[in-house]
Amino acid sequence: MKITFGQPPEWFPPVKLKGLEHVFLREPIDGYRSQYIHMFLQDMQQLVPLGSRRERDAYFDIETNDQQLAIKTLAALDRKYRSTHMADALRHILSFTAMELFQAGRSVIALRTKLDEYEWNITSVHPSASRIVSLGPFLIQFLPERDNGYFGKDAETYSREIRILNRKSVLCIELPSTLKRFKEKFLKRLQLLSNLANPDTDKLFPPISLENPNPRKNILDFSAFRKNFDIALFQTIRETGWMARNFTGEEKSDFLTSVWRLRFRKFQATLRMEIIRQLNEQIPNIIRQSSPDFEMFIREKGLLTPDELTNMERQLYAGDISFEEVIDSTFSL
């Protein structure tokens, strides 16, 4: 196994881990195998309303001394759509970053810059963030044994490698430590609840046989199970304000729905502001390696802040605002 320094991160397809590779690598969270994790990741990543289109309020002011370079940078970071409209690109960046933060605890993109006499060329490399660890000032990626075989091409096998990445060219957005601890516990509970949501009834009831055609033992009380399950789900999700897409039932009310919407929007707003803060710190530092005078600052415009959402919750408890005002405000954010 070789160790390399100052290398960019590398993306590699899923591989079957061998031996001690399990010590260094962990599987990323697969939301598709867990209904509650999948739903939460989908809902949580909508940090900016869909109204942030070019024909609507953009929700952001981007202050820069080089508009074209800023557009190229954000388009490179928008890894899926490559949008050249800055507000759209930023909305996509925030969405993907939020998803990766809750799947792997960090989002890592390598920006490769090339400056020639004609124009800037910027491309991005997106490795699997779950394969990258942060140790103090170092960012380390462990690459397992892998090959480049595809579509019948003769495969070339690459040996295991530890890369100590060049942070100067890597954008690394990380969850705050408090959210990291919360994320691990929260997603584990959602996974457990997903496993319990649809119990295997074949294991709960005794089998029917000729000797016992109508078994009556160990009958599960589904109403009691459902009640206890709902309590466990509520206790898990209440800190985020996410309602697990369950807005109906005798225990639900307009007041409860309004309070939880405010809390979930506050959770999203806190995460959005943290991502933007780290983008403002890191993007200029990376681009200045080739363009020393580059400046860029992303500022929110018209989006509710955590303090404003907290104040709305206080007003709701005091009866100073209506449910309709809360719902309208949180849908448009």
Secondary structure as GFF3:
##gff-version 3
##sequence-region A 1 333
A	DSSP	beta_strand	2	7	.	.	.	ID=ss1
A	DSSP	alpha_helix	21	24	.	.	.	ID=ss2
A	DSSP	three_ten_helix	31	33	.	.	.	ID=ss3
A	DSSP	alpha_helix	35	44	.	.	.	ID=ss4
A	DSSP	beta_strand	60	64	.	.	.	ID=ss5
A	DSSP	alpha_helix	67	77	.	.	.	ID=ss6
A	DSSP	alpha_helix	86	104	.	.	.	ID=ss7
A	DSSP	beta_strand	106	115	.	.	.	ID=ss8
A	DSSP	beta_strand	120	125	.	.	.	ID=ss9
A	DSSP	three_ten_helix	129	131	.	.	.	ID=ss10
A	DSSP	beta_strand	132	135	.	.	.	ID=ss11
A	DSSP	beta_strand	138	143	.	.	.	ID=ss12
A	DSSP	beta_strand	146	147	.	.	.	ID=ss13
A	DSSP	beta_strand	157	158	.	.	.	ID=ss14
A	DSSP	beta_strand	161	165	.	.	.	ID=ss15
A	DSSP	three_ten_helix	167	169	.	.	.	ID=ss16
A	DSSP	beta_strand	170	174	.	.	.	ID=ss17
A	DSSP	alpha_helix	177	197	.	.	.	ID=ss18
A	DSSP	alpha_helix	201	204	.	.	.	ID=ss19
A	DSSP	alpha_helix	222	237	.	.	.	ID=ss20
A	DSSP	alpha_helix	254	287	.	.	.	ID=ss21
A	DSSP	beta_strand	296	300	.	.	.	ID=ss22
A	DSSP	alpha_helix	306	318	.	.	.	ID=ss23
A	DSSP	alpha_helix	323	332	.	.	.	ID=ss24
###
